[in-house]
Amino acid sequence: MKAIAVFCGSSTGKNENYKKQAILLGQRLVQKNIDLVYGGAKVGLMGAIAEAALNEGGKVIGVLPTFLKSKEIAHSELTQLILVESMHERKTRMHEMSDGVIALPGGFGTMEELFEMLTWSQLGLHQKPIGILNIDGFYNALISLLDNMVEKGLLKPKNREMLLIDDNIDSLLSQMEQYVAPYVPKWIDEEDT
């Protein structure tokens, strides 16, 4: 992997470990010679991971919609800041520039970005690894929901396995490096219902 897109909050949240882990992830990406592609802001977890990677001498590319330039406060010291017109274009550009995705804690925006990448993978539009860094159990409720989707027959187990989950940065990166996308036909036959 030469570049990883990281989706995360534009705030830091109430748990100080979210920011600490964002900083460690930024540092670890640089140590592994992996470029950071992220949302382009200098605030919140986004700012923390960008600053950490920059301080280590890493390449950091931000992708920011023009209408968020003032709200999320664009980072002015990035290797490259790409301004786009829409949230959809932001995700598309981040996807095009990366070899995998990691989600840190975040809100609606982070969830929307994560699930769009998962949906694209499910539809066979890419075979990139998608991971969650489950800091202090932040994503436990989501993991339970996904498992419930499988149990209720609304999500195929193979599609559920597309989402890599770990609470350790190195272990998650290792899973991502070894990831092989499963082949799962999107549409089920009548006999499968």
Summary of the structure (lengths in Angstrom):
residues: 193
radius of gyration: 16.5
end to end distance: 38.0
largest distance: 56.2
contacts: 610
relative contact order: 0.15
helix: 46%
strand: 17%
